[in-house]
Amino acid sequence: MDPRSPLVIDTHELTRRAGSQREVTFTAPAPADLGIDVIGVPEGDPIQFDLRLESVVEGVLVTGTARGRLVGECARCLVDIEDEFLADVQELYVYPESEAEPDEASRMEGDLIDLEPVLRDQVVLALPFQPLCTDDCPGLCPDCGARLADEPGHQHEDGVDPRWAALGGLLQTDEPPQHN
């Protein structure tokens, strides 16, 4: 863990006496790959943290929020979209000497807490699996790819379904079928 990382908090000022607490508000740049393929937080974008660090018997309880900007594309019409996220943060960081299992709580390194894993978990879990520009986005025309929200009356002449096009040739022949 790099103590110079903007997502690493030093809890040295917080005593190990249960009940002591401190409020921390800061802005840190977003780490790389904070999101999924279609939407996420751009790397380096500012994320605003409002946290309370509270000393408990087992370690330090971190609660609060992280807020920032999301950028992606609509899953139906592929237009660029921008939104905001507000992620609730609540994580217990146990002292290095704790006997807690690794899957039960995050572990401190000395007096340092790394917020990146909990931030990543909360933001990615809160992201829409298929983000939309509007709830009723009609998507793209399956024939030509036109964005239907830009062209509400968009339609094509009644054409033959391409799956039946080969059979259409059978109806237009003047020759009788040949039997062997």
Secondary structure, DSSP 4 states (H G I P E B T S, - for coil): --TTSTTEEE-TTS-SSTT-EEEEEEEEEPPTTEE-SSEEEPTT-EEEEEEEEEE-SSEEEEEEEEEEEEEEE-TTT--EEEEEEEEEEEEEEE-TT----TTTSEE-BTTEEE-HHHHHHHHHHHS-SS--SSTT---B-TTT--BTTT-TT--------TTTHHHHHHHT--SPPP--
